[in-house]
Amino acid sequence: MATNLALDDALIEEARRVGKHRTKKEAVTRALEEYVRRRRQLEILDLVGKMPFDEEYDYKALRSRNAVKTTQPHQSQKTEKAH
């Protein structure tokens, strides 16, 4: 999509140089992708305190290489399999 924007040439050039991008378009595209990714990450913070907490959930057990084979399914997984 062709778009005309009035952008700070020095800022674009710095972004191109710092990001080792060959073109201004590539620098702007990467900057926009990074911006969107960061904003989506920030949306996760909105979930703090809104997700139910399972006191029996053992996150350390999942760190083991054999965790998938040795741990019991989470409560929600048990419910899903029953249907």
Gaussian input, Z-matrix of N, CA and C with variables (Angstrom, degrees):
# hf/3-21g

backbone

0 1
 N
 C     1     B1
 C     2     B2     1     A1
 N     3     B3     2     A2     1     D1
 C     4     B4     3     A3     2     D2
 C     5     B5     4     A4     3     D3
 N     6     B6     5     A5     4     D4
 C     7     B7     6     A6     5     D5
 C     8     B8     7     A7     6     D6
 N     9     B9     8     A8     7     D7
 C    10    B10     9     A9     8     D8
 C    11    B11    10    A10     9     D9
 N    12    B12    11    A11    10    D10
 C    13    B13    12    A12    11    D11
 C    14    B14    13    A13    12    D12
 N    15    B15    14    A14    13    D13
 C    16    B16    15    A15    14    D14
 C    17    B17    16    A16    15    D15
 N    18    B18    17    A17    16    D16
 C    19    B19    18    A18    17    D17
 C    20    B20    19    A19    18    D18
 N    21    B21    20    A20    19    D19
 C    22    B22    21    A21    20    D20
 C    23    B23    22    A22    21    D21
 N    24    B24    23    A23    22    D22
 C    25    B25    24    A24    23    D23
 C    26    B26    25    A25    24    D24
 N    27    B27    26    A26    25    D25
 C    28    B28    27    A27    26    D26
 C    29    B29    28    A28    27    D27
 N    30    B30    29    A29    28    D28
 C    31    B31    30    A30    29    D29
 C    32    B32    31    A31    30    D30
 N    33    B33    32    A32    31    D31
 C    34    B34    33    A33    32    D32
 C    35    B35    34    A34    33    D33
 N    36    B36    35    A35    34    D34
 C    37    B37    36    A36    35    D35
 C    38    B38    37    A37    36    D36
 N    39    B39    38    A38    37    D37
 C    40    B40    39    A39    38    D38
 C    41    B41    40    A40    39    D39
 N    42    B42    41    A41    40    D40
 C    43    B43    42    A42    41    D41
 C    44    B44    43    A43    42    D42
 N    45    B45    44    A44    43    D43
 C    46    B46    45    A45    44    D44
 C    47    B47    46    A46    45    D45
 N    48    B48    47    A47    46    D46
 C    49    B49    48    A48    47    D47
 C    50    B50    49    A49    48    D48
 N    51    B51    50    A50    49    D49
 C    52    B52    51    A51    50    D50
 C    53    B53    52    A52    51    D51
 N    54    B54    53    A53    52    D52
 C    55    B55    54    A54    53    D53
 C    56    B56    55    A55    54    D54
 N    57    B57    56    A56    55    D55
 C    58    B58    57    A57    56    D56
 C    59    B59    58    A58    57    D57
 N    60    B60    59    A59    58    D58
 C    61    B61    60    A60    59    D59
 C    62    B62    61    A61    60    D60
 N    63    B63    62    A62    61    D61
 C    64    B64    63    A63    62    D62
 C    65    B65    64    A64    63    D63
 N    66    B66    65    A65    64    D64
 C    67    B67    66    A66    65    D65
 C    68    B68    67    A67    66    D66
 N    69    B69    68    A68    67    D67
 C    70    B70    69    A69    68    D68
 C    71    B71    70    A70    69    D69
 N    72    B72    71    A71    70    D70
 C    73    B73    72    A72    71    D71
 C    74    B74    73    A73    72    D72
 N    75    B75    74    A74    73    D73
 C    76    B76    75    A75    74    D74
 C    77    B77    76    A76    75    D75
 N    78    B78    77    A77    76    D76
 C    79    B79    78    A78    77    D77
 C    80    B80    79    A79    78    D78
 N    81    B81    80    A80    79    D79
 C    82    B82    81    A81    80    D80
 C    83    B83    82    A82    81    D81
 N    84    B84    83    A83    82    D82
 C    85    B85    84    A84    83    D83
 C    86    B86    85    A85    84    D84
 N    87    B87    86    A86    85    D85
 C    88    B88    87    A87    86    D86
 C    89    B89    88    A88    87    D87
 N    90    B90    89    A89    88    D88
 C    91    B91    90    A90    89    D89
 C    92    B92    91    A91    90    D90
 N    93    B93    92    A92    91    D91
 C    94    B94    93    A93    92    D92
 C    95    B95    94    A94    93    D93
 N    96    B96    95    A95    94    D94
 C    97    B97    96    A96    95    D95
 C    98    B98    97    A97    96    D96
 N    99    B99    98    A98    97    D97
 C   100   B100    99    A99    98    D98
 C   101   B101   100   A100    99    D99
 N   102   B102   101   A101   100   D100
 C   103   B103   102   A102   101   D101
 C   104   B104   103   A103   102   D102
 N   105   B105   104   A104   103   D103
 C   106   B106   105   A105   104   D104
 C   107   B107   106   A106   105   D105
 N   108   B108   107   A107   106   D106
 C   109   B109   108   A108   107   D107
 C   110   B110   109   A109   108   D108
 N   111   B111   110   A110   109   D109
 C   112   B112   111   A111   110   D110
 C   113   B113   112   A112   111   D111
 N   114   B114   113   A113   112   D112
 C   115   B115   114   A114   113   D113
 C   116   B116   115   A115   114   D114
 N   117   B117   116   A116   115   D115
 C   118   B118   117   A117   116   D116
 C   119   B119   118   A118   117   D117
 N   120   B120   119   A119   118   D118
 C   121   B121   120   A120   119   D119
 C   122   B122   121   A121   120   D120
 N   123   B123   122   A122   121   D121
 C   124   B124   123   A123   122   D122
 C   125   B125   124   A124   123   D123
 N   126   B126   125   A125   124   D124
 C   127   B127   126   A126   125   D125
 C   128   B128   127   A127   126   D126
 N   129   B129   128   A128   127   D127
 C   130   B130   129   A129   128   D128
 C   131   B131   130   A130   129   D129
 N   132   B132   131   A131   130   D130
 C   133   B133   132   A132   131   D131
 C   134   B134   133   A133   132   D132
 N   135   B135   134   A134   133   D133
 C   136   B136   135   A135   134   D134
 C   137   B137   136   A136   135   D135
 N   138   B138   137   A137   136   D136
 C   139   B139   138   A138   137   D137
 C   140   B140   139   A139   138   D138
 N   141   B141   140   A140   139   D139
 C   142   B142   141   A141   140   D140
 C   143   B143   142   A142   141   D141
 N   144   B144   143   A143   142   D142
 C   145   B145   144   A144   143   D143
 C   146   B146   145   A145   144   D144
 N   147   B147   146   A146   145   D145
 C   148   B148   147   A147   146   D146
 C   149   B149   148   A148   147   D147
 N   150   B150   149   A149   148   D148
 C   151   B151   150   A150   149   D149
 C   152   B152   151   A151   150   D150
 N   153   B153   152   A152   151   D151
 C   154   B154   153   A153   152   D152
 C   155   B155   154   A154   153   D153
 N   156   B156   155   A155   154   D154
 C   157   B157   156   A156   155   D155
 C   158   B158   157   A157   156   D156
 N   159   B159   158   A158   157   D157
 C   160   B160   159   A159   158   D158
 C   161   B161   160   A160   159   D159
 N   162   B162   161   A161   160   D160
 C   163   B163   162   A162   161   D161
 C   164   B164   163   A163   162   D162
 N   165   B165   164   A164   163   D163
 C   166   B166   165   A165   164   D164
 C   167   B167   166   A166   165   D165
 N   168   B168   167   A167   166   D166
 C   169   B169   168   A168   167   D167
 C   170   B170   169   A169   168   D168
 N   171   B171   170   A170   169   D169
 C   172   B172   171   A171   170   D170
 C   173   B173   172   A172   171   D171
 N   174   B174   173   A173   172   D172
 C   175   B175   174   A174   173   D173
 C   176   B176   175   A175   174   D174
 N   177   B177   176   A176   175   D175
 C   178   B178   177   A177   176   D176
 C   179   B179   178   A178   177   D177
 N   180   B180   179   A179   178   D178
 C   181   B181   180   A180   179   D179
 C   182   B182   181   A181   180   D180
 N   183   B183   182   A182   181   D181
 C   184   B184   183   A183   182   D182
 C   185   B185   184   A184   183   D183
 N   186   B186   185   A185   184   D184
 C   187   B187   186   A186   185   D185
 C   188   B188   187   A187   186   D186
 N   189   B189   188   A188   187   D187
 C   190   B190   189   A189   188   D188
 C   191   B191   190   A190   189   D189
 N   192   B192   191   A191   190   D190
 C   193   B193   192   A192   191   D191
 C   194   B194   193   A193   192   D192
 N   195   B195   194   A194   193   D193
 C   196   B196   195   A195   194   D194
 C   197   B197   196   A196   195   D195
 N   198   B198   197   A197   196   D196
 C   199   B199   198   A198   197   D197
 C   200   B200   199   A199   198   D198
 N   201   B201   200   A200   199   D199
 C   202   B202   201   A201   200   D200
 C   203   B203   202   A202   201   D201
 N   204   B204   203   A203   202   D202
 C   205   B205   204   A204   203   D203
 C   206   B206   205   A205   204   D204
 N   207   B207   206   A206   205   D205
 C   208   B208   207   A207   206   D206
 C   209   B209   208   A208   207   D207
 N   210   B210   209   A209   208   D208
 C   211   B211   210   A210   209   D209
 C   212   B212   211   A211   210   D210
 N   213   B213   212   A212   211   D211
 C   214   B214   213   A213   212   D212
 C   215   B215   214   A214   213   D213
 N   216   B216   215   A215   214   D214
 C   217   B217   216   A216   215   D215
 C   218   B218   217   A217   216   D216
 N   219   B219   218   A218   217   D217
 C   220   B220   219   A219   218   D218
 C   221   B221   220   A220   219   D219
 N   222   B222   221   A221   220   D220
 C   223   B223   222   A222   221   D221
 C   224   B224   223   A223   222   D222
 N   225   B225   224   A224   223   D223
 C   226   B226   225   A225   224   D224
 C   227   B227   226   A226   225   D225
 N   228   B228   227   A227   226   D226
 C   229   B229   228   A228   227   D227
 C   230   B230   229   A229   228   D228
 N   231   B231   230   A230   229   D229
 C   232   B232   231   A231   230   D230
 C   233   B233   232   A232   231   D231
 N   234   B234   233   A233   232   D232
 C   235   B235   234   A234   233   D233
 C   236   B236   235   A235   234   D234
 N   237   B237   236   A236   235   D235
 C   238   B238   237   A237   236   D236
 C   239   B239   238   A238   237   D237
 N   240   B240   239   A239   238   D238
 C   241   B241   240   A240   239   D239
 C   242   B242   241   A241   240   D240
 N   243   B243   242   A242   241   D241
 C   244   B244   243   A243   242   D242
 C   245   B245   244   A244   243   D243
 N   246   B246   245   A245   244   D244
 C   247   B247   246   A246   245   D245
 C   248   B248   247   A247   246   D246

   B1=1.4375
   B2=1.5316
   B3=1.2743
   B4=1.4605
   B5=1.5188
   B6=1.3372
   B7=1.4569
   B8=1.5155
   B9=1.2981
   B10=1.4640
   B11=1.5143
   B12=1.3340
   B13=1.4585
   B14=1.5152
   B15=1.3074
   B16=1.4586
   B17=1.5298
   B18=1.3350
   B19=1.4578
   B20=1.5223
   B21=1.3068
   B22=1.4644
   B23=1.5341
   B24=1.3247
   B25=1.4698
   B26=1.5209
   B27=1.3216
   B28=1.4638
   B29=1.5262
   B30=1.3251
   B31=1.4633
   B32=1.5269
   B33=1.3091
   B34=1.4720
   B35=1.5260
   B36=1.3005
   B37=1.4679
   B38=1.5249
   B39=1.3334
   B40=1.4642
   B41=1.5293
   B42=1.3278
   B43=1.4675
   B44=1.5252
   B45=1.3180
   B46=1.4538
   B47=1.5302
   B48=1.3284
   B49=1.4636
   B50=1.5261
   B51=1.3313
   B52=1.4681
   B53=1.5331
   B54=1.3286
   B55=1.4552
   B56=1.5167
   B57=1.3487
   B58=1.4680
   B59=1.5287
   B60=1.3265
   B61=1.4567
   B62=1.5252
   B63=1.3154
   B64=1.4623
   B65=1.5266
   B66=1.3254
   B67=1.4638
   B68=1.5213
   B69=1.3302
   B70=1.4659
   B71=1.5178
   B72=1.3284
   B73=1.4643
   B74=1.5212
   B75=1.3176
   B76=1.4604
   B77=1.5316
   B78=1.3213
   B79=1.4658
   B80=1.5226
   B81=1.3276
   B82=1.4721
   B83=1.5238
   B84=1.3205
   B85=1.4685
   B86=1.5178
   B87=1.3355
   B88=1.4721
   B89=1.5330
   B90=1.3236
   B91=1.4670
   B92=1.5253
   B93=1.3230
   B94=1.4649
   B95=1.5244
   B96=1.3287
   B97=1.4744
   B98=1.5258
   B99=1.3252
   B100=1.4604
   B101=1.5282
   B102=1.3165
   B103=1.4629
   B104=1.5312
   B105=1.3198
   B106=1.4693
   B107=1.5226
   B108=1.3305
   B109=1.4657
   B110=1.5354
   B111=1.3278
   B112=1.4639
   B113=1.5297
   B114=1.3040
   B115=1.4693
   B116=1.5175
   B117=1.3233
   B118=1.4785
   B119=1.5173
   B120=1.3274
   B121=1.4586
   B122=1.5245
   B123=1.3207
   B124=1.4652
   B125=1.5246
   B126=1.3352
   B127=1.4631
   B128=1.5243
   B129=1.3136
   B130=1.4680
   B131=1.5230
   B132=1.3203
   B133=1.4699
   B134=1.5230
   B135=1.3221
   B136=1.4664
   B137=1.5330
   B138=1.3203
   B139=1.4651
   B140=1.5302
   B141=1.3255
   B142=1.4673
   B143=1.5193
   B144=1.3262
   B145=1.4560
   B146=1.5171
   B147=1.3248
   B148=1.4633
   B149=1.5269
   B150=1.3110
   B151=1.4625
   B152=1.5266
   B153=1.3363
   B154=1.4646
   B155=1.5237
   B156=1.2991
   B157=1.4547
   B158=1.5238
   B159=1.3183
   B160=1.4585
   B161=1.5234
   B162=1.3190
   B163=1.4637
   B164=1.5308
   B165=1.3108
   B166=1.4558
   B167=1.5270
   B168=1.3133
   B169=1.4637
   B170=1.5261
   B171=1.3218
   B172=1.4618
   B173=1.5235
   B174=1.3396
   B175=1.4535
   B176=1.5237
   B177=1.3289
   B178=1.4593
   B179=1.5236
   B180=1.3032
   B181=1.4623
   B182=1.5231
   B183=1.3206
   B184=1.4602
   B185=1.5227
   B186=1.3017
   B187=1.4665
   B188=1.5233
   B189=1.3066
   B190=1.4555
   B191=1.5264
   B192=1.3222
   B193=1.4643
   B194=1.5315
   B195=1.3174
   B196=1.4614
   B197=1.5230
   B198=1.3004
   B199=1.4662
   B200=1.5161
   B201=1.3034
   B202=1.4591
   B203=1.5194
   B204=1.3093
   B205=1.4571
   B206=1.5210
   B207=1.3562
   B208=1.4520
   B209=1.5228
   B210=1.3098
   B211=1.4599
   B212=1.5129
   B213=1.3194
   B214=1.4522
   B215=1.5170
   B216=1.3328
   B217=1.4607
   B218=1.5140
   B219=1.3024
   B220=1.4675
   B221=1.5238
   B222=1.3122
   B223=1.4756
   B224=1.5206
   B225=1.3447
   B226=1.4685
   B227=1.5252
   B228=1.3323
   B229=1.4641
   B230=1.5147
   B231=1.3360
   B232=1.4558
   B233=1.5260
   B234=1.3177
   B235=1.4600
   B236=1.5284
   B237=1.3280
   B238=1.4568
   B239=1.5243
   B240=1.3376
   B241=1.4654
   B242=1.5176
   B243=1.3180
   B244=1.4634
   B245=1.5123
   B246=1.3356
   B247=1.4700
   B248=1.4667
   A1=107.68
   A2=116.56
   A3=121.42
   A4=109.83
   A5=115.55
   A6=121.40
   A7=108.82
   A8=116.05
   A9=120.98
   A10=108.84
   A11=115.20
   A12=120.77
   A13=109.63
   A14=115.78
   A15=120.78
   A16=106.89
   A17=115.83
   A18=121.17
   A19=110.13
   A20=115.66
   A21=122.31
   A22=108.16
   A23=116.87
   A24=121.44
   A25=112.44
   A26=116.66
   A27=119.99
   A28=110.63
   A29=117.14
   A30=121.26
   A31=110.69
   A32=116.23
   A33=120.39
   A34=110.08
   A35=116.58
   A36=120.44
   A37=111.31
   A38=116.42
   A39=119.74
   A40=110.91
   A41=117.26
   A42=121.38
   A43=110.22
   A44=116.84
   A45=120.99
   A46=110.46
   A47=114.92
   A48=120.06
   A49=111.56
   A50=117.09
   A51=121.76
   A52=111.09
   A53=116.19
   A54=120.31
   A55=113.79
   A56=116.40
   A57=122.21
   A58=111.09
   A59=115.23
   A60=121.19
   A61=108.83
   A62=116.10
   A63=120.38
   A64=112.44
   A65=116.69
   A66=119.33
   A67=110.67
   A68=115.04
   A69=120.71
   A70=109.92
   A71=116.59
   A72=120.91
   A73=110.47
   A74=116.75
   A75=120.78
   A76=110.34
   A77=117.42
   A78=121.35
   A79=111.20
   A80=116.45
   A81=120.25
   A82=110.65
   A83=116.86
   A84=120.74
   A85=110.68
   A86=117.21
   A87=120.63
   A88=110.88
   A89=116.36
   A90=119.60
   A91=110.61
   A92=117.09
   A93=120.51
   A94=111.28
   A95=116.54
   A96=119.89
   A97=110.23
   A98=116.57
   A99=120.85
   A100=110.93
   A101=116.95
   A102=122.25
   A103=110.84
   A104=116.46
   A105=120.90
   A106=110.25
   A107=117.00
   A108=121.40
   A109=110.01
   A110=116.81
   A111=120.96
   A112=111.27
   A113=117.52
   A114=120.66
   A115=111.00
   A116=117.20
   A117=120.12
   A118=110.74
   A119=116.42
   A120=119.37
   A121=110.40
   A122=116.22
   A123=120.06
   A124=112.13
   A125=117.18
   A126=120.38
   A127=111.68
   A128=116.12
   A129=120.63
   A130=110.07
   A131=116.71
   A132=120.06
   A133=111.94
   A134=116.81
   A135=119.84
   A136=111.92
   A137=117.03
   A138=121.18
   A139=112.79
   A140=116.79
   A141=120.13
   A142=109.23
   A143=114.90
   A144=121.39
   A145=114.14
   A146=118.16
   A147=120.94
   A148=112.62
   A149=116.87
   A150=120.88
   A151=108.39
   A152=117.78
   A153=119.43
   A154=110.57
   A155=116.36
   A156=122.63
   A157=109.29
   A158=116.47
   A159=122.12
   A160=107.94
   A161=117.60
   A162=121.89
   A163=112.24
   A164=118.69
   A165=121.74
   A166=112.59
   A167=117.69
   A168=121.90
   A169=109.86
   A170=117.12
   A171=122.29
   A172=109.28
   A173=116.83
   A174=120.68
   A175=112.05
   A176=117.92
   A177=120.42
   A178=111.14
   A179=117.75
   A180=120.89
   A181=110.70
   A182=117.40
   A183=121.10
   A184=112.56
   A185=118.35
   A186=121.68
   A187=111.91
   A188=117.12
   A189=121.79
   A190=110.34
   A191=117.77
   A192=121.80
   A193=111.65
   A194=116.59
   A195=121.20
   A196=111.74
   A197=117.29
   A198=121.02
   A199=112.60
   A200=117.97
   A201=120.92
   A202=109.98
   A203=116.93
   A204=121.28
   A205=112.86
   A206=117.49
   A207=119.49
   A208=114.76
   A209=119.03
   A210=119.34
   A211=111.00
   A212=114.89
   A213=120.09
   A214=109.13
   A215=117.64
   A216=119.60
   A217=111.44
   A218=115.09
   A219=122.26
   A220=108.10
   A221=118.19
   A222=122.76
   A223=111.93
   A224=118.37
   A225=120.02
   A226=110.60
   A227=117.63
   A228=120.60
   A229=110.54
   A230=116.70
   A231=119.86
   A232=109.68
   A233=115.91
   A234=121.50
   A235=110.45
   A236=117.64
   A237=121.23
   A238=111.60
   A239=117.23
   A240=120.61
   A241=111.97
   A242=116.31
   A243=119.38
   A244=112.39
   A245=117.02
   A246=120.39
   A247=111.41
   D1=122.51
   D2=178.68
   D3=-77.21
   D4=131.09
   D5=-179.59
   D6=-140.71
   D7=136.17
   D8=175.62
   D9=-103.37
   D10=124.58
   D11=179.75
   D12=-133.10
   D13=145.87
   D14=172.77
   D15=-95.69
   D16=103.07
   D17=-176.77
   D18=-114.79
   D19=155.80
   D20=177.82
   D21=-68.80
   D22=111.01
   D23=-177.09
   D24=-59.35
   D25=-40.00
   D26=-179.44
   D27=-65.53
   D28=-39.07
   D29=179.86
   D30=-68.18
   D31=-42.44
   D32=177.68
   D33=-62.45
   D34=-44.17
   D35=-179.82
   D36=-64.17
   D37=-40.35
   D38=177.50
   D39=-64.58
   D40=-42.76
   D41=177.97
   D42=-62.50
   D43=-40.86
   D44=179.43
   D45=-63.26
   D46=-45.00
   D47=-178.08
   D48=-68.56
   D49=-49.07
   D50=-177.95
   D51=-63.67
   D52=-40.09
   D53=-179.79
   D54=-83.94
   D55=-2.31
   D56=-179.29
   D57=57.69
   D58=39.31
   D59=177.83
   D60=-89.60
   D61=144.10
   D62=-178.38
   D63=-79.40
   D64=-29.14
   D65=-176.30
   D66=-130.19
   D67=161.46
   D68=175.81
   D69=-63.99
   D70=-40.01
   D71=179.95
   D72=-59.24
   D73=-44.37
   D74=179.75
   D75=-63.30
   D76=-41.78
   D77=179.35
   D78=-62.88
   D79=-44.56
   D80=-179.64
   D81=-66.96
   D82=-41.81
   D83=179.45
   D84=-61.10
   D85=-47.12
   D86=179.72
   D87=-64.17
   D88=-38.68
   D89=179.41
   D90=-64.17
   D91=-41.79
   D92=178.94
   D93=-66.30
   D94=-40.61
   D95=177.73
   D96=-61.59
   D97=-43.29
   D98=179.04
   D99=-64.51
   D100=-40.35
   D101=178.48
   D102=-60.94
   D103=-47.87
   D104=-179.19
   D105=-64.15
   D106=-44.09
   D107=179.85
   D108=-59.94
   D109=-44.03
   D110=-179.07
   D111=-66.00
   D112=-41.67
   D113=178.97
   D114=-63.95
   D115=-38.44
   D116=177.66
   D117=-66.18
   D118=-36.82
   D119=176.79
   D120=-63.30
   D121=-40.13
   D122=179.72
   D123=-65.30
   D124=-28.68
   D125=178.23
   D126=-63.04
   D127=-27.20
   D128=179.21
   D129=-61.86
   D130=-33.28
   D131=179.57
   D132=-61.38
   D133=-25.92
   D134=177.62
   D135=-65.33
   D136=-19.31
   D137=-178.32
   D138=-84.61
   D139=-11.85
   D140=-178.61
   D141=-58.19
   D142=125.27
   D143=179.15
   D144=84.52
   D145=-3.87
   D146=-178.03
   D147=-104.47
   D148=-11.92
   D149=-179.20
   D150=-93.88
   D151=139.12
   D152=178.41
   D153=-66.15
   D154=144.44
   D155=-178.72
   D156=-104.09
   D157=126.88
   D158=178.73
   D159=-102.02
   D160=107.58
   D161=-176.87
   D162=-65.77
   D163=-20.87
   D164=-179.17
   D165=-88.35
   D166=-8.18
   D167=-179.07
   D168=-67.13
   D169=126.10
   D170=-177.58
   D171=-110.57
   D172=91.33
   D173=-177.91
   D174=-65.84
   D175=-27.51
   D176=-179.60
   D177=-68.22
   D178=-32.77
   D179=179.18
   D180=-63.93
   D181=-30.40
   D182=-179.23
   D183=-75.80
   D184=-12.43
   D185=178.64
   D186=-76.75
   D187=-18.21
   D188=-179.83
   D189=-72.21
   D190=145.86
   D191=178.30
   D192=-62.63
   D193=-28.55
   D194=-177.99
   D195=-96.88
   D196=12.08
   D197=-173.42
   D198=-58.60
   D199=-40.30
   D200=-176.99
   D201=-64.68
   D202=-35.37
   D203=-177.36
   D204=-82.59
   D205=-27.68
   D206=-170.64
   D207=-105.70
   D208=-18.56
   D209=-176.98
   D210=-90.53
   D211=154.12
   D212=176.92
   D213=-80.42
   D214=153.28
   D215=179.15
   D216=-62.75
   D217=148.75
   D218=176.44
   D219=-63.26
   D220=155.68
   D221=-177.52
   D222=-52.09
   D223=-42.54
   D224=-178.67
   D225=-67.17
   D226=-31.21
   D227=178.58
   D228=-70.75
   D229=-35.32
   D230=178.68
   D231=-63.57
   D232=-41.93
   D233=-179.47
   D234=-64.72
   D235=-43.16
   D236=-178.28
   D237=-64.07
   D238=-39.37
   D239=-178.75
   D240=-70.76
   D241=-25.68
   D242=-178.47
   D243=-71.96
   D244=-22.73
   D245=-177.12
   D246=-86.18

